[in-house]
Amino acid sequence: MLPEQKLVDLIKKIYSRVDTNIGYPVCQYPNIAGFGEWYAKTGLCDIAINNVGNPFDDEQFILNSTAIEKEVIESFAPLYGVPKGKEWGFVTNSGTDGNMHGIYFGAKKLQKETGMLPIVYISKEAHYSASRICDVQNLETRMIDFDKNGSMDVEDLRKNLVPSRPALIVVAIGSTFMGAVDNLQEINKVLEEVKPVGVYKHVDGALIGGYLPFTKYKDLVNMEKQGFDSIAISGHKFFGVDEPSGLFISTKEVIEAQTAAKVEYLNNDMPLISCSRNGLTPLKFYWIMKYVGFDNLKKEAEALLENTEYLQKRFDELNYPAWHMKYSNTVFFKRPAEWIRKKYALANGFIPFYGGELSHIVVMQHVKKNIIDEFIDDLIKSLEESK
Ligand SMILES: *Cc1c(COP(=O)(O)O)cnc(C)c1O
């Protein structure tokens, strides 16, 4: 069947590494069992579907799945505390794509309201995509220190805030290395005291924003309770879509504050940066909603946090320096031997608060107790080798 030995070799390599790939937050066994078969059987695999424009605009273009895309946003939005009827959003190409639009929409909304572009405030522990996006959009950026918990240092934010300019805050709900959460209540307090001329808050919830709504920490990503304007979540992380994808969830107020590009051949309504979007991805989100369901996602979320505690416990039994934030599925620890880092594709970090050189494991759905035990056995072996 396969045209080339190279592809055969590639598949072998992928299979041999899938279970021990535990350093990065990809759900290695997607939540869309049966989708591939359905896709082939219906013949949909022989047709290109392409989504362009605003999925909440009823003027539909041909051969798309924007009606399902809209339904996906309407179904997920309540998980993030968006009042019914106020939700707006779309299925993105990735978490980065969601951040790109959050920062873009925020900057444009603030510019419309105040006549000025904002200064963007980002924690140094936030994912690099936020500052890269500001670079691309040529926005003035201030990188804010983080504290021992990996959260934005609100005193440093206070020092940096410029009241005469609108403020766009990128809120990390799940920072890259430590899995830390910026404290929105504290940030809100500082904003109320300093009173910048305009405020927009975009949440980067790419990883943990996926499972938090299904846990007792759900309020952390609740728009009404925390007062943010938009949130980006990756689809291939917790939700278990099999390709880079994501959700951008916001409100009609945000989209109505945009000046849509007047593109005649797209019915004059083009609020998004990118033109084409994958028309298949909304169907995969829909599949997850209907055939996995939010009840099962809740079980998956609980299992993640339970396995995270288990990994932490195994480290603690060895007296091996390791930490995690209580709402996070990322455990970071003293950097182990190189062969371990290679075998488990561990990601590295450098955090002076915790002794400098560290690595981390992200406990996704496939990181079950057997993999954790295998990892700990290897760690013990490596510690004995180095004696
Ligand atoms: C993964 C991640 C991103 C990037 O998302 P992609 O879907 O890989 O583009 C951004 N921020 C955080 C916190 C992440 O974990």
The ligand as a Gaussian input file, in Angstrom:
#p B3LYP/6-31G(d) Opt

LIG

0 1
 C        0.925000      25.097000      23.453000
 C        0.779000      26.455000      23.947000
 C        0.698000      27.544000      23.075000
 C        0.805000      27.364000      21.595000
 O       -0.290000      26.670000      21.110000
 P       -0.237000      25.889000      19.720000
 O       -1.585000      25.258000      19.648000
 O        0.881000      24.898000      19.809000
 O       -0.008000      26.898000      18.656000
 C        0.502000      28.805000      23.603000
 N        0.437000      28.994000      24.938000
 C        0.514000      27.965000      25.800000
 C        0.397000      28.241000      27.262000
 C        0.692000      26.667000      25.348000
 O        0.742000      25.652000      26.224000

